[in-house]
Amino acid sequence: MPTLAYSAYGSQVRMGDGVSPGGVAISNATNTTPIVITTTPHGIVDVSYATISGVTGNLGANGSWIVEAVSPTQLRLKNSVGTGTY
């Protein structure tokens, strides 16, 4: 499921809950503004673009985002608003 393609912000990454082996899976999405998601190692070192789908509970995490690396396994979704508990 992960797709890498160059965009204005670097590489595009597709991620979601329950992705196939080798994909970037999400294990948490904070109910904060902005949302911070926890993933398997995502490989983003600065700012990139991501399409996120399949997040339940905190539906505000789903969509296309400019993302900022917080750590090797966390991304901040720019201009996002948490909508519930993951």
C-alpha positions as CSV (number, residue, x, y, z in Angstrom):
1,M,0.0,0.0,0.0
2,P,2.8,2.6,0.5
3,T,3.3,4.7,-2.5
4,L,6.3,6.9,-3.0
5,A,6.1,9.8,-5.5
6,Y,7.9,13.1,-5.6
7,S,5.8,16.2,-4.7
8,A,6.6,19.8,-3.9
9,Y,7.3,18.7,-0.3
10,G,9.4,15.6,-1.0
11,S,8.1,12.1,-1.2
12,Q,4.4,11.2,-1.0
13,V,3.6,8.5,1.5
14,R,0.3,6.6,1.8
15,M,-0.4,5.1,5.2
16,G,-3.3,3.7,7.1
17,D,-4.5,1.2,9.6
18,G,-4.1,-2.5,8.8
19,V,-1.9,-1.9,5.7
20,S,-0.2,-4.9,4.1
21,P,3.2,-6.1,5.4
22,G,6.0,-3.6,4.4
23,G,3.6,-0.7,4.5
24,V,3.5,2.3,6.9
25,A,0.9,1.4,9.5
26,I,-0.6,3.8,12.1
27,S,-0.9,2.7,15.7
28,N,-2.1,6.0,17.3
29,A,-3.5,9.5,16.4
30,T,-3.7,12.1,19.2
31,N,-6.9,14.0,19.8
32,T,-5.0,17.3,19.7
33,T,-4.5,20.3,17.4
34,P,-2.5,19.5,15.4
35,I,-2.8,15.7,15.3
36,V,0.3,13.6,15.9
37,I,0.2,10.1,14.5
38,T,2.4,7.2,15.6
39,T,3.5,4.9,12.8
40,T,5.9,2.1,11.9
41,P,9.2,3.8,10.9
42,H,8.1,6.1,8.1
43,G,11.4,7.4,6.7
44,I,10.4,11.1,6.6
45,V,13.2,13.3,7.9
46,D,11.7,16.8,7.5
47,V,8.5,17.8,5.8
48,S,6.6,15.8,3.2
49,Y,3.1,15.0,2.0
50,A,1.0,12.1,3.1
51,T,-2.4,10.6,2.4
52,I,-3.9,8.9,5.4
53,S,-6.9,6.6,5.5
54,G,-8.6,4.0,7.7
55,V,-8.1,5.8,11.0
56,T,-11.1,5.2,13.2
57,G,-12.2,7.2,16.2
58,N,-10.1,10.2,15.4
59,L,-11.5,10.7,11.9
60,G,-9.8,14.1,11.6
61,A,-6.6,12.3,10.8
62,N,-7.9,10.9,7.5
63,G,-7.1,12.9,4.4
64,S,-4.2,14.5,2.6
65,W,-1.7,16.4,4.7
66,I,1.6,18.2,4.8
67,V,3.4,16.2,7.5
68,E,6.3,17.1,9.7
69,A,8.6,14.5,11.2
70,V,8.5,14.6,15.0
71,S,10.5,11.3,15.4
72,P,11.3,8.3,13.2
73,T,7.8,6.9,14.2
74,Q,5.7,10.1,14.7
75,L,4.4,12.7,12.3
76,R,2.6,16.0,12.9
77,L,-0.3,16.6,10.5
78,K,-0.1,20.4,9.6
79,N,-3.4,22.3,10.1
80,S,-5.2,19.2,11.5
81,V,-7.7,19.1,14.3
82,G,-8.4,16.0,16.5
83,T,-12.0,14.8,16.4
84,G,-12.0,12.0,18.9
85,T,-10.0,9.3,20.7
86,Y,-8.1,6.9,18.5
